[in-house]
Amino acid sequence: MSASWKSGMPGNRDPFAAFICDETALDVLRPVVIELGWQPEKCNKGGLRNAIQSLSVSASPNILMVDLSESGDPLNDINALAEVCEPGTVVIAIGQVNDVRLYRDLLASGIHDYLLKPLSASVLRDSLNAAQAVFMAPRGGEADQVKRHISTAVVGTRGGVGASTIATSLAWIYAEKHMPTALLDLDVHFGVGALTLDLEPGRGLTDAIDNPSRIDGLFIERAMIRANDNLAILSAEAPINSPLMTDGSAFLQLQEEFRHAFEMTLVDMPRNMLINFPHLLNDVNVVTLVTEMTLASARDTIRILSWLKTNAAHATPVIVANKVQPGMQEISKADFEASIERSIDVSIPYDAKAAVNAAKLGKTFVDANGSSKATGAIKQLSSRIIGLGDEESDEAHDVGGNKKSLLGSFDIKSLLAKKDKAQFENAGE
């Protein structure tokens, strides 16, 4: 629950409060609190459950210390605490369990620090000073005014063309370049982003869809699953008997928070999401359109390019031909490019053995197959996206530095113009 992605310390909230189970710990804590200029009366008797009860009817402090000693399920109780804590609260937990796994799980859930009993004044002082330093960090919004952020949506023209494989590989590449990267898998029922990275998807995305008003930096920090220090993923494995019930506002808020917290955002976007939620591309710099050299993919590439021209003209499309097998294609490259009236930007050769190897290892394609020609092509794609994203980001600002509105008209139009349709039919003859 660290506020490192949030603004400076709010002035209308108490600076500190603690809920401690035993008098011994309170006796150590109170002098340190007085030394820091806070009210010792804010050191309350009672543990985490008392904190939840109290904060459900009162404002959260800037820094909150909670005792987990009497908690039978610390992680579940911490999640309950997050429900009543206001955004920006820095939480320090204390407890008696000396377990590295618990410590890591607590930090992953958003806790700023975990201290072991018996407490010492020096350890408390250091932890509370570090918590205060969080609020001294640059404001997230202020830093983002100059920080680069590139967002690309990866869309497959057909099912099975390999869009998710490319999305996860791109995310891995950017993370390896030490760029803080977010991967948002919008296939809430059948997404494979977490599976590809050998991770449990968690409930973060479904929680966001169910409660859009809760989405903020604190939520992002707690809900996203970390693949490594620079790569976090938000995905779901929703029950297939539960339809997607949302107006898309949750997705917009997630992307907004990603802009504050990450340098790169990869959105693995099923093509039906373009139709249902066209506004998801409002702030996307590059649309990576993954296709195959087939008649059906050529048709749908034409249709999606036409749709993008009308609904997301600000985003630069990149055409990626995946699983390319020279001499084994349903349509030749020349005929494919003629039918879509533009060149293929990147061709990725088909490598079935490498794909199987990645699946067996539980790694992304590029991580498992560093020397593959397909990996080289995906790395070429990653560089192209960065270049185009930087160009689009510059063009999206006027001379005064203000971001131009990317909101366009979303009138219902034909997804395939008559001219494009005629050209496609001629190309297929």
TORVOPA-629217 format. One record per residue (C-alpha): x, y, z; residue number from 1. Coordinates in steps of 0.001 Angstrom, whole numbers, plus 500000, padded with zeros to 6 digits. Each point is the difference from the previous one (the first is absolute). Layout:
N
<c1: X | c2: Y | c3: Z | n: NUM>
...
This chain:
429
<c1: 500000 | c2: 500000 | c3: 500000 | n: 1>
<c1: 502901 | c2: 502263 | c3: 499392 | n: 2>
<c1: 499087 | c2: 503391 | c3: 498638 | n: 3>
<c1: 503033 | c2: 500254 | c3: 497756 | n: 4>
<c1: 497759 | c2: 500550 | c3: 496990 | n: 5>
<c1: 497924 | c2: 502600 | c3: 501799 | n: 6>
<c1: 500244 | c2: 503663 | c3: 500786 | n: 7>
<c1: 501601 | c2: 501738 | c3: 502985 | n: 8>
<c1: 498739 | c2: 499688 | c3: 503548 | n: 9>
<c1: 496398 | c2: 501234 | c3: 500279 | n: 10>
<c1: 499663 | c2: 502774 | c3: 502544 | n: 11>
<c1: 496439 | c2: 499234 | c3: 501082 | n: 12>
<c1: 500728 | c2: 496544 | c3: 501428 | n: 13>
<c1: 501699 | c2: 498867 | c3: 503199 | n: 14>
<c1: 503709 | c2: 499397 | c3: 499367 | n: 15>
<c1: 500063 | c2: 496740 | c3: 501946 | n: 16>
<c1: 497920 | c2: 497367 | c3: 501761 | n: 17>
<c1: 500830 | c2: 496574 | c3: 501435 | n: 18>
<c1: 497975 | c2: 496998 | c3: 501124 | n: 19>
<c1: 502191 | c2: 497800 | c3: 502208 | n: 20>
<c1: 498973 | c2: 496834 | c3: 501878 | n: 21>
<c1: 502222 | c2: 500144 | c3: 503090 | n: 22>
<c1: 501149 | c2: 502629 | c3: 502486 | n: 23>
<c1: 503661 | c2: 499015 | c3: 499697 | n: 24>
<c1: 500105 | c2: 500992 | c3: 496347 | n: 25>
<c1: 498017 | c2: 503166 | c3: 500728 | n: 26>
<c1: 502503 | c2: 501006 | c3: 502669 | n: 27>
<c1: 502806 | c2: 499793 | c3: 497413 | n: 28>
<c1: 498003 | c2: 501776 | c3: 497295 | n: 29>
<c1: 498653 | c2: 503029 | c3: 501914 | n: 30>
<c1: 503389 | c2: 501697 | c3: 500706 | n: 31>
<c1: 500964 | c2: 499683 | c3: 496331 | n: 32>
<c1: 496667 | c2: 501502 | c3: 498952 | n: 33>
<c1: 500521 | c2: 502933 | c3: 502372 | n: 34>
<c1: 503524 | c2: 500461 | c3: 498662 | n: 35>
<c1: 498594 | c2: 500301 | c3: 496467 | n: 36>
<c1: 497529 | c2: 502651 | c3: 501128 | n: 37>
<c1: 496850 | c2: 497885 | c3: 499847 | n: 38>
<c1: 497297 | c2: 499484 | c3: 502632 | n: 39>
<c1: 500588 | c2: 496941 | c3: 502207 | n: 40>
<c1: 496210 | c2: 499753 | c3: 500398 | n: 41>
<c1: 499912 | c2: 498705 | c3: 496427 | n: 42>
<c1: 501678 | c2: 496793 | c3: 501216 | n: 43>
<c1: 496882 | c2: 497897 | c3: 500598 | n: 44>
<c1: 499635 | c2: 496665 | c3: 501775 | n: 45>
<c1: 498778 | c2: 497273 | c3: 497639 | n: 46>
<c1: 501176 | c2: 498261 | c3: 496855 | n: 47>
<c1: 499180 | c2: 499965 | c3: 496314 | n: 48>
<c1: 496311 | c2: 499240 | c3: 500411 | n: 49>
<c1: 499634 | c2: 502998 | c3: 502311 | n: 50>
<c1: 501688 | c2: 502103 | c3: 497338 | n: 51>
<c1: 497513 | c2: 498825 | c3: 497364 | n: 52>
<c1: 497062 | c2: 500783 | c3: 502285 | n: 53>
<c1: 501330 | c2: 503448 | c3: 500884 | n: 54>
<c1: 500996 | c2: 501040 | c3: 496468 | n: 55>
<c1: 496659 | c2: 498923 | c3: 498580 | n: 56>
<c1: 498432 | c2: 502979 | c3: 501793 | n: 57>
<c1: 502900 | c2: 502480 | c3: 500033 | n: 58>
<c1: 502637 | c2: 501415 | c3: 497665 | n: 59>
<c1: 503227 | c2: 498066 | c3: 499486 | n: 60>
<c1: 503256 | c2: 501493 | c3: 501283 | n: 61>
<c1: 502942 | c2: 500634 | c3: 497722 | n: 62>
<c1: 502015 | c2: 497286 | c3: 501756 | n: 63>
<c1: 498249 | c2: 497031 | c3: 501581 | n: 64>
<c1: 501632 | c2: 497357 | c3: 502213 | n: 65>
<c1: 498029 | c2: 496802 | c3: 500577 | n: 66>
<c1: 500713 | c2: 496954 | c3: 502142 | n: 67>
<c1: 499430 | c2: 496599 | c3: 498345 | n: 68>
<c1: 500748 | c2: 497964 | c3: 503130 | n: 69>
<c1: 496371 | c2: 498996 | c3: 500564 | n: 70>
<c1: 499169 | c2: 499498 | c3: 496317 | n: 71>
<c1: 499364 | c2: 496416 | c3: 498906 | n: 72>
<c1: 500191 | c2: 500902 | c3: 496290 | n: 73>
<c1: 502261 | c2: 503068 | c3: 499629 | n: 74>
<c1: 499809 | c2: 500268 | c3: 496207 | n: 75>
<c1: 496219 | c2: 499799 | c3: 499902 | n: 76>
<c1: 499738 | c2: 502532 | c3: 502835 | n: 77>
<c1: 502406 | c2: 502354 | c3: 498217 | n: 78>
<c1: 497728 | c2: 499876 | c3: 496955 | n: 79>
<c1: 497074 | c2: 500874 | c3: 502252 | n: 80>
<c1: 502014 | c2: 502923 | c3: 501347 | n: 81>
<c1: 500579 | c2: 501233 | c3: 496441 | n: 82>
<c1: 496228 | c2: 500245 | c3: 499588 | n: 83>
<c1: 499757 | c2: 502692 | c3: 502705 | n: 84>
<c1: 503342 | c2: 501775 | c3: 499542 | n: 85>
<c1: 500013 | c2: 503197 | c3: 497983 | n: 86>
<c1: 502379 | c2: 500287 | c3: 497018 | n: 87>
<c1: 503505 | c2: 501055 | c3: 500971 | n: 88>
<c1: 500130 | c2: 498397 | c3: 503446 | n: 89>
<c1: 503378 | c2: 498425 | c3: 500797 | n: 90>
<c1: 499509 | c2: 496855 | c3: 502090 | n: 91>
<c1: 502617 | c2: 498462 | c3: 502292 | n: 92>
<c1: 499146 | c2: 496580 | c3: 501413 | n: 93>
<c1: 501494 | c2: 498396 | c3: 503073 | n: 94>
<c1: 499714 | c2: 496385 | c3: 501115 | n: 95>
<c1: 501589 | c2: 496997 | c3: 501633 | n: 96>
<c1: 500352 | c2: 497669 | c3: 497012 | n: 97>
<c1: 503558 | c2: 499943 | c3: 498649 | n: 98>
<c1: 499272 | c2: 498584 | c3: 496561 | n: 99>
<c1: 501596 | c2: 501227 | c3: 496770 | n: 100>
<c1: 497034 | c2: 498860 | c3: 497881 | n: 101>
<c1: 497549 | c2: 501934 | c3: 502167 | n: 102>
<c1: 502277 | c2: 503043 | c3: 499841 | n: 103>
<c1: 500127 | c2: 499866 | c3: 496198 | n: 104>
<c1: 496250 | c2: 499397 | c3: 499706 | n: 105>
<c1: 499286 | c2: 502977 | c3: 502236 | n: 106>
<c1: 502278 | c2: 502266 | c3: 497982 | n: 107>
<c1: 498404 | c2: 498748 | c3: 496784 | n: 108>
<c1: 496568 | c2: 500854 | c3: 501401 | n: 109>
<c1: 501112 | c2: 503625 | c3: 500414 | n: 110>
<c1: 501305 | c2: 500143 | c3: 503573 | n: 111>
<c1: 502883 | c2: 502483 | c3: 500326 | n: 112>
<c1: 501903 | c2: 498096 | c3: 502720 | n: 113>
<c1: 499670 | c2: 497047 | c3: 502358 | n: 114>
<c1: 501650 | c2: 500122 | c3: 503440 | n: 115>
<c1: 500534 | c2: 497094 | c3: 502371 | n: 116>
<c1: 499268 | c2: 500012 | c3: 503702 | n: 117>
<c1: 501520 | c2: 500708 | c3: 502416 | n: 118>
<c1: 500250 | c2: 503547 | c3: 498670 | n: 119>
<c1: 502985 | c2: 502257 | c3: 500532 | n: 120>
<c1: 499952 | c2: 503800 | c3: 499956 | n: 121>
<c1: 502710 | c2: 500205 | c3: 497319 | n: 122>
<c1: 498184 | c2: 497639 | c3: 497614 | n: 123>
<c1: 496730 | c2: 501884 | c3: 500501 | n: 124>
<c1: 501686 | c2: 503348 | c3: 499433 | n: 125>
<c1: 501638 | c2: 498836 | c3: 496757 | n: 126>
<c1: 496775 | c2: 498517 | c3: 498671 | n: 127>
<c1: 497907 | c2: 503077 | c3: 500796 | n: 128>
<c1: 502617 | c2: 502318 | c3: 498476 | n: 129>
<c1: 499975 | c2: 497891 | c3: 496830 | n: 130>
<c1: 496189 | c2: 500205 | c3: 499939 | n: 131>
<c1: 500177 | c2: 503791 | c3: 500259 | n: 132>
<c1: 502502 | c2: 500065 | c3: 497143 | n: 133>
<c1: 497355 | c2: 498492 | c3: 497724 | n: 134>
<c1: 498076 | c2: 503265 | c3: 500185 | n: 135>
<c1: 503116 | c2: 501990 | c3: 499187 | n: 136>
<c1: 500349 | c2: 498238 | c3: 496636 | n: 137>
<c1: 499006 | c2: 501899 | c3: 496845 | n: 138>
<c1: 496319 | c2: 500108 | c3: 499334 | n: 139>
<c1: 499004 | c2: 497288 | c3: 497561 | n: 140>
<c1: 498185 | c2: 502406 | c3: 497712 | n: 141>
<c1: 502832 | c2: 502528 | c3: 500055 | n: 142>
<c1: 502579 | c2: 497395 | c3: 499046 | n: 143>
<c1: 497763 | c2: 498670 | c3: 497254 | n: 144>
<c1: 499785 | c2: 503391 | c3: 498339 | n: 145>
<c1: 503498 | c2: 499421 | c3: 498642 | n: 146>
<c1: 500282 | c2: 496222 | c3: 500232 | n: 147>
<c1: 499621 | c2: 498049 | c3: 496805 | n: 148>
<c1: 497143 | c2: 497554 | c3: 499806 | n: 149>
<c1: 499186 | c2: 497848 | c3: 497003 | n: 150>
<c1: 496873 | c2: 497894 | c3: 499727 | n: 151>
<c1: 499453 | c2: 497360 | c3: 497330 | n: 152>
<c1: 496983 | c2: 497801 | c3: 499437 | n: 153>
<c1: 500724 | c2: 496578 | c3: 498525 | n: 154>
<c1: 497020 | c2: 498761 | c3: 497978 | n: 155>
<c1: 499678 | c2: 496745 | c3: 498071 | n: 156>
<c1: 498047 | c2: 500056 | c3: 496757 | n: 157>
<c1: 498873 | c2: 496423 | c3: 500674 | n: 158>
<c1: 500097 | c2: 497625 | c3: 502940 | n: 159>
<c1: 503238 | c2: 498028 | c3: 500194 | n: 160>
<c1: 502205 | c2: 502370 | c3: 498031 | n: 161>
<c1: 502315 | c2: 500376 | c3: 503004 | n: 162>
<c1: 499109 | c2: 503484 | c3: 501271 | n: 163>
<c1: 500325 | c2: 498973 | c3: 503656 | n: 164>
<c1: 503366 | c2: 498354 | c3: 499361 | n: 165>
<c1: 501243 | c2: 503229 | c3: 498473 | n: 166>
<c1: 498480 | c2: 502176 | c3: 502742 | n: 167>
<c1: 501673 | c2: 498047 | c3: 502806 | n: 168>
<c1: 503297 | c2: 499903 | c3: 498099 | n: 169>
<c1: 499955 | c2: 503754 | c3: 499422 | n: 170>
<c1: 499262 | c2: 500603 | c3: 503681 | n: 171>
<c1: 502927 | c2: 497776 | c3: 500951 | n: 172>
<c1: 502361 | c2: 501793 | c3: 497613 | n: 173>
<c1: 499117 | c2: 503435 | c3: 501381 | n: 174>
<c1: 500377 | c2: 498776 | c3: 503581 | n: 175>
<c1: 503428 | c2: 498574 | c3: 499137 | n: 176>
<c1: 500935 | c2: 503482 | c3: 498773 | n: 177>
<c1: 499254 | c2: 501230 | c3: 503547 | n: 178>
<c1: 496832 | c2: 501772 | c3: 498897 | n: 179>
<c1: 497184 | c2: 499691 | c3: 502574 | n: 180>
<c1: 497383 | c2: 498125 | c3: 497974 | n: 181>
<c1: 496333 | c2: 499100 | c3: 500521 | n: 182>
<c1: 498239 | c2: 497206 | c3: 498131 | n: 183>
<c1: 496209 | c2: 500260 | c3: 499978 | n: 184>
<c1: 498307 | c2: 496823 | c3: 498733 | n: 185>
<c1: 496434 | c2: 500951 | c3: 499086 | n: 186>
<c1: 498848 | c2: 496467 | c3: 499202 | n: 187>
<c1: 498442 | c2: 499591 | c3: 503422 | n: 188>
<c1: 498725 | c2: 496468 | c3: 499371 | n: 189>
<c1: 502660 | c2: 498343 | c3: 497869 | n: 190>
<c1: 503082 | c2: 502232 | c3: 500278 | n: 191>
<c1: 503387 | c2: 498288 | c3: 499994 | n: 192>
<c1: 502260 | c2: 502874 | c3: 501084 | n: 193>
<c1: 500499 | c2: 498714 | c3: 503545 | n: 194>
<c1: 500147 | c2: 496393 | c3: 498818 | n: 195>
<c1: 502777 | c2: 500863 | c3: 497538 | n: 196>
<c1: 501998 | c2: 501560 | c3: 502834 | n: 197>
<c1: 499294 | c2: 497002 | c3: 502264 | n: 198>
<c1: 498011 | c2: 502144 | c3: 502444 | n: 199>
<c1: 496636 | c2: 499795 | c3: 501715 | n: 200>
<c1: 497760 | c2: 502701 | c3: 498480 | n: 201>
<c1: 498505 | c2: 501090 | c3: 503329 | n: 202>
<c1: 496767 | c2: 501982 | c3: 500398 | n: 203>
<c1: 501365 | c2: 503455 | c3: 499226 | n: 204>
<c1: 498304 | c2: 500531 | c3: 496640 | n: 205>
<c1: 496622 | c2: 498599 | c3: 501047 | n: 206>
<c1: 500114 | c2: 502144 | c3: 503155 | n: 207>
<c1: 500706 | c2: 503041 | c3: 497842 | n: 208>
<c1: 497076 | c2: 499234 | c3: 497688 | n: 209>
<c1: 497646 | c2: 499460 | c3: 502940 | n: 210>
<c1: 501178 | c2: 503122 | c3: 501894 | n: 211>
<c1: 501356 | c2: 502664 | c3: 497601 | n: 212>
<c1: 499804 | c2: 502680 | c3: 502710 | n: 213>
<c1: 502713 | c2: 498194 | c3: 501999 | n: 214>
<c1: 502611 | c2: 500248 | c3: 497254 | n: 215>
<c1: 502938 | c2: 502180 | c3: 500999 | n: 216>
<c1: 503739 | c2: 499660 | c3: 500488 | n: 217>
<c1: 499473 | c2: 498064 | c3: 503213 | n: 218>
<c1: 497686 | c2: 497539 | c3: 498253 | n: 219>
<c1: 502435 | c2: 499534 | c3: 497115 | n: 220>
<c1: 502878 | c2: 499309 | c3: 502371 | n: 221>
<c1: 497976 | c2: 497375 | c3: 501860 | n: 222>
<c1: 498156 | c2: 498367 | c3: 497102 | n: 223>
<c1: 502690 | c2: 499561 | c3: 497366 | n: 224>
<c1: 502052 | c2: 496814 | c3: 499934 | n: 225>
<c1: 503757 | c2: 500472 | c3: 499712 | n: 226>
<c1: 501921 | c2: 497899 | c3: 497471 | n: 227>
<c1: 503225 | c2: 501803 | c3: 500919 | n: 228>
<c1: 501160 | c2: 503391 | c3: 501261 | n: 229>
<c1: 499049 | c2: 501762 | c3: 496750 | n: 230>
<c1: 496984 | c2: 498011 | c3: 498793 | n: 231>
<c1: 496543 | c2: 499839 | c3: 501574 | n: 232>
<c1: 496895 | c2: 498379 | c3: 498545 | n: 233>
<c1: 496301 | c2: 500535 | c3: 500596 | n: 234>
<c1: 497852 | c2: 497164 | c3: 498713 | n: 235>
<c1: 497122 | c2: 497741 | c3: 500966 | n: 236>
<c1: 498623 | c2: 496514 | c3: 499679 | n: 237>
<c1: 496332 | c2: 500832 | c3: 500492 | n: 238>
<c1: 497430 | c2: 497157 | c3: 500128 | n: 239>
<c1: 498720 | c2: 499326 | c3: 496498 | n: 240>
<c1: 496420 | c2: 500133 | c3: 501273 | n: 241>
<c1: 500533 | c2: 503639 | c3: 501065 | n: 242>
<c1: 499564 | c2: 502411 | c3: 497071 | n: 243>
<c1: 502061 | c2: 503180 | c3: 499844 | n: 244>
<c1: 497794 | c2: 502706 | c3: 501528 | n: 245>
<c1: 501729 | c2: 503362 | c3: 499657 | n: 246>
<c1: 499757 | c2: 503277 | c3: 498143 | n: 247>
<c1: 503775 | c2: 500027 | c3: 499566 | n: 248>
<c1: 500642 | c2: 502774 | c3: 502530 | n: 249>
<c1: 502163 | c2: 497668 | c3: 502086 | n: 250>
<c1: 502322 | c2: 499397 | c3: 497054 | n: 251>
<c1: 500411 | c2: 503740 | c3: 499418 | n: 252>
<c1: 500842 | c2: 500602 | c3: 503652 | n: 253>
<c1: 502513 | c2: 497163 | c3: 499964 | n: 254>
<c1: 501757 | c2: 501475 | c3: 496994 | n: 255>
<c1: 500069 | c2: 503403 | c3: 501701 | n: 256>
<c1: 501694 | c2: 498532 | c3: 503072 | n: 257>
<c1: 502440 | c2: 498098 | c3: 497793 | n: 258>
<c1: 501119 | c2: 503291 | c3: 498466 | n: 259>
<c1: 500999 | c2: 501217 | c3: 503461 | n: 260>
<c1: 501721 | c2: 496802 | c3: 501104 | n: 261>
<c1: 501656 | c2: 498533 | c3: 496897 | n: 262>
<c1: 502004 | c2: 500970 | c3: 496954 | n: 263>
<c1: 498436 | c2: 497420 | c3: 497688 | n: 264>
<c1: 496481 | c2: 498607 | c3: 499837 | n: 265>
<c1: 499203 | c2: 496915 | c3: 497930 | n: 266>
<c1: 496276 | c2: 499349 | c3: 499541 | n: 267>
<c1: 499194 | c2: 496510 | c3: 498744 | n: 268>
<c1: 496653 | c2: 500901 | c3: 498439 | n: 269>
<c1: 497596 | c2: 497449 | c3: 498497 | n: 270>
<c1: 498606 | c2: 501402 | c3: 496759 | n: 271>
<c1: 496415 | c2: 499993 | c3: 501280 | n: 272>
<c1: 501080 | c2: 502571 | c3: 502602 | n: 273>
<c1: 500583 | c2: 502484 | c3: 497180 | n: 274>
<c1: 496315 | c2: 499807 | c3: 499162 | n: 275>
<c1: 498665 | c2: 499944 | c3: 503553 | n: 276>
<c1: 502370 | c2: 502581 | c3: 501499 | n: 277>
<c1: 501481 | c2: 502195 | c3: 497238 | n: 278>
<c1: 501029 | c2: 502644 | c3: 502553 | n: 279>
<c1: 502687 | c2: 497604 | c3: 501316 | n: 280>
<c1: 502245 | c2: 501233 | c3: 497200 | n: 281>
<c1: 499647 | c2: 503679 | c3: 500949 | n: 282>
<c1: 503515 | c2: 500223 | c3: 501432 | n: 283>
<c1: 501683 | c2: 497124 | c3: 498174 | n: 284>
<c1: 503016 | c2: 501088 | c3: 497951 | n: 285>
<c1: 500465 | c2: 496901 | c3: 497851 | n: 286>
<c1: 497625 | c2: 497228 | c3: 498937 | n: 287>
<c1: 501929 | c2: 496820 | c3: 499226 | n: 288>
<c1: 497769 | c2: 498033 | c3: 497650 | n: 289>
<c1: 501035 | c2: 496352 | c3: 499912 | n: 290>
<c1: 498907 | c2: 498014 | c3: 496959 | n: 291>
<c1: 500715 | c2: 496908 | c3: 497917 | n: 292>
<c1: 500302 | c2: 499567 | c3: 496244 | n: 293>
<c1: 496479 | c2: 498620 | c3: 499566 | n: 294>
<c1: 496920 | c2: 501142 | c3: 498125 | n: 295>
<c1: 498023 | c2: 500513 | c3: 503225 | n: 296>
<c1: 502831 | c2: 501959 | c3: 501635 | n: 297>
<c1: 500376 | c2: 502201 | c3: 496915 | n: 298>
<c1: 496298 | c2: 500809 | c3: 500114 | n: 299>
<c1: 500061 | c2: 500817 | c3: 503704 | n: 300>
<c1: 503218 | c2: 502016 | c3: 499727 | n: 301>
<c1: 498229 | c2: 502205 | c3: 497431 | n: 302>
<c1: 496964 | c2: 500362 | c3: 502247 | n: 303>
<c1: 501984 | c2: 500815 | c3: 503155 | n: 304>
<c1: 502250 | c2: 502503 | c3: 498191 | n: 305>
<c1: 496865 | c2: 501724 | c3: 498725 | n: 306>
<c1: 498558 | c2: 500011 | c3: 503518 | n: 307>
<c1: 503202 | c2: 501454 | c3: 501457 | n: 308>
<c1: 500045 | c2: 502765 | c3: 497384 | n: 309>
<c1: 496535 | c2: 501083 | c3: 501144 | n: 310>
<c1: 500160 | c2: 499352 | c3: 503748 | n: 311>
<c1: 503682 | c2: 500290 | c3: 500975 | n: 312>
<c1: 501681 | c2: 502138 | c3: 497356 | n: 313>
<c1: 502545 | c2: 501234 | c3: 502557 | n: 314>
<c1: 501448 | c2: 496490 | c3: 500526 | n: 315>
<c1: 502620 | c2: 498696 | c3: 497585 | n: 316>
<c1: 499221 | c2: 496488 | c3: 498708 | n: 317>
<c1: 502828 | c2: 497493 | c3: 499610 | n: 318>
<c1: 499259 | c2: 496916 | c3: 497889 | n: 319>
<c1: 501706 | c2: 496859 | c3: 501270 | n: 320>
<c1: 499844 | c2: 496808 | c3: 497953 | n: 321>
<c1: 500474 | c2: 497112 | c3: 502414 | n: 322>
<c1: 500773 | c2: 496321 | c3: 499420 | n: 323>
<c1: 501418 | c2: 500719 | c3: 496560 | n: 324>
<c1: 501035 | c2: 496884 | c3: 498015 | n: 325>
<c1: 501399 | c2: 500844 | c3: 496568 | n: 326>
<c1: 498306 | c2: 497910 | c3: 497319 | n: 327>
<c1: 497367 | c2: 498774 | c3: 502462 | n: 328>
<c1: 497756 | c2: 503073 | c3: 500155 | n: 329>
<c1: 496385 | c2: 500078 | c3: 498929 | n: 330>
<c1: 500648 | c2: 503455 | c3: 498485 | n: 331>
<c1: 503353 | c2: 501296 | c3: 498794 | n: 332>
<c1: 501500 | c2: 503016 | c3: 501707 | n: 333>
<c1: 499619 | c2: 502082 | c3: 496842 | n: 334>
<c1: 496305 | c2: 499156 | c3: 499649 | n: 335>
<c1: 499392 | c2: 500553 | c3: 503698 | n: 336>
<c1: 501602 | c2: 503441 | c3: 499933 | n: 337>
<c1: 498102 | c2: 500888 | c3: 496824 | n: 338>
<c1: 496698 | c2: 499051 | c3: 501603 | n: 339>
<c1: 500585 | c2: 502083 | c3: 503149 | n: 340>
<c1: 501564 | c2: 502850 | c3: 497998 | n: 341>
<c1: 503075 | c2: 500290 | c3: 502191 | n: 342>
<c1: 503189 | c2: 498166 | c3: 500839 | n: 343>
<c1: 500487 | c2: 497476 | c3: 502759 | n: 344>
<c1: 502228 | c2: 501672 | c3: 502598 | n: 345>
<c1: 501465 | c2: 496920 | c3: 501699 | n: 346>
<c1: 499980 | c2: 496331 | c3: 498964 | n: 347>
<c1: 500514 | c2: 497386 | c3: 502726 | n: 348>
<c1: 501048 | c2: 496549 | c3: 498762 | n: 349>
<c1: 498144 | c2: 496918 | c3: 501184 | n: 350>
<c1: 501928 | c2: 498012 | c3: 502611 | n: 351>
<c1: 497850 | c2: 497250 | c3: 501494 | n: 352>
<c1: 502887 | c2: 498416 | c3: 501929 | n: 353>
<c1: 500797 | c2: 503313 | c3: 501716 | n: 354>
<c1: 496337 | c2: 500519 | c3: 500925 | n: 355>
<c1: 499842 | c2: 496543 | c3: 501603 | n: 356>
<c1: 503248 | c2: 500681 | c3: 501861 | n: 357>
<c1: 498601 | c2: 503246 | c3: 501459 | n: 358>
<c1: 496817 | c2: 498251 | c3: 501151 | n: 359>
<c1: 501945 | c2: 497200 | c3: 501686 | n: 360>
<c1: 502246 | c2: 502460 | c3: 501835 | n: 361>
<c1: 497160 | c2: 502305 | c3: 501064 | n: 362>
<c1: 501737 | c2: 502978 | c3: 498410 | n: 363>
<c1: 499210 | c2: 502580 | c3: 497381 | n: 364>
<c1: 501022 | c2: 499083 | c3: 496457 | n: 365>
<c1: 502936 | c2: 502424 | c3: 499894 | n: 366>
<c1: 501241 | c2: 499080 | c3: 503470 | n: 367>
<c1: 500046 | c2: 496290 | c3: 499166 | n: 368>
<c1: 501425 | c2: 500351 | c3: 496488 | n: 369>
<c1: 502630 | c2: 502722 | c3: 499960 | n: 370>
<c1: 501697 | c2: 498837 | c3: 496788 | n: 371>
<c1: 496829 | c2: 499337 | c3: 497973 | n: 372>
<c1: 499479 | c2: 502008 | c3: 496807 | n: 373>
<c1: 496436 | c2: 500613 | c3: 501208 | n: 374>
<c1: 501397 | c2: 501593 | c3: 503168 | n: 375>
<c1: 502159 | c2: 502278 | c3: 497878 | n: 376>
<c1: 496912 | c2: 501123 | c3: 498060 | n: 377>
<c1: 498059 | c2: 500684 | c3: 503209 | n: 378>
<c1: 502903 | c2: 502073 | c3: 501328 | n: 379>
<c1: 499942 | c2: 501938 | c3: 496726 | n: 380>
<c1: 496284 | c2: 500602 | c3: 500609 | n: 381>
<c1: 500691 | c2: 501223 | c3: 503552 | n: 382>
<c1: 502441 | c2: 502623 | c3: 498723 | n: 383>
<c1: 497548 | c2: 501126 | c3: 497328 | n: 384>
<c1: 497235 | c2: 500481 | c3: 502583 | n: 385>
<c1: 502243 | c2: 502142 | c3: 502211 | n: 386>
<c1: 500970 | c2: 502169 | c3: 497039 | n: 387>
<c1: 496421 | c2: 500468 | c3: 498836 | n: 388>
<c1: 498767 | c2: 500526 | c3: 503561 | n: 389>
<c1: 502493 | c2: 502791 | c3: 500587 | n: 390>
<c1: 499001 | c2: 501681 | c3: 496735 | n: 391>
<c1: 496287 | c2: 499734 | c3: 500767 | n: 392>
<c1: 500538 | c2: 501293 | c3: 503537 | n: 393>
<c1: 501773 | c2: 503096 | c3: 498662 | n: 394>
<c1: 497310 | c2: 500660 | c3: 497401 | n: 395>
<c1: 497220 | c2: 499634 | c3: 502567 | n: 396>
<c1: 501102 | c2: 503188 | c3: 501768 | n: 397>
<c1: 499531 | c2: 503531 | c3: 498706 | n: 398>
<c1: 502646 | c2: 502738 | c3: 500223 | n: 399>
<c1: 498744 | c2: 500960 | c3: 503440 | n: 400>
<c1: 500684 | c2: 496503 | c3: 501291 | n: 401>
<c1: 496335 | c2: 499147 | c3: 500450 | n: 402>
<c1: 498850 | c2: 496592 | c3: 498926 | n: 403>
<c1: 497552 | c2: 500074 | c3: 497131 | n: 404>
<c1: 496713 | c2: 498272 | c3: 500461 | n: 405>
<c1: 499967 | c2: 496523 | c3: 498543 | n: 406>
<c1: 496238 | c2: 499704 | c3: 500305 | n: 407>
<c1: 498435 | c2: 499564 | c3: 496605 | n: 408>
<c1: 496633 | c2: 499226 | c3: 498538 | n: 409>
<c1: 498762 | c2: 496514 | c3: 500738 | n: 410>
<c1: 497059 | c2: 499957 | c3: 497590 | n: 411>
<c1: 499096 | c2: 496496 | c3: 498883 | n: 412>
<c1: 501468 | c2: 499537 | c3: 496524 | n: 413>
<c1: 500604 | c2: 497142 | c3: 497647 | n: 414>
<c1: 503197 | c2: 498196 | c3: 500972 | n: 415>
<c1: 500768 | c2: 499200 | c3: 496383 | n: 416>
<c1: 499701 | c2: 502715 | c3: 497367 | n: 417>
<c1: 498618 | c2: 498930 | c3: 496634 | n: 418>
<c1: 503259 | c2: 500927 | c3: 498306 | n: 419>
<c1: 502045 | c2: 497818 | c3: 502334 | n: 420>
<c1: 497575 | c2: 497134 | c3: 499587 | n: 421>
<c1: 500198 | c2: 500159 | c3: 496221 | n: 422>
<c1: 503798 | c2: 500085 | c3: 500108 | n: 423>
<c1: 500061 | c2: 496985 | c3: 502287 | n: 424>
<c1: 497704 | c2: 498018 | c3: 497724 | n: 425>
<c1: 502181 | c2: 500854 | c3: 497013 | n: 426>
<c1: 503117 | c2: 498922 | c3: 501898 | n: 427>
<c1: 498436 | c2: 496644 | c3: 500802 | n: 428>
<c1: 499170 | c2: 499229 | c3: 496385 | n: 429>
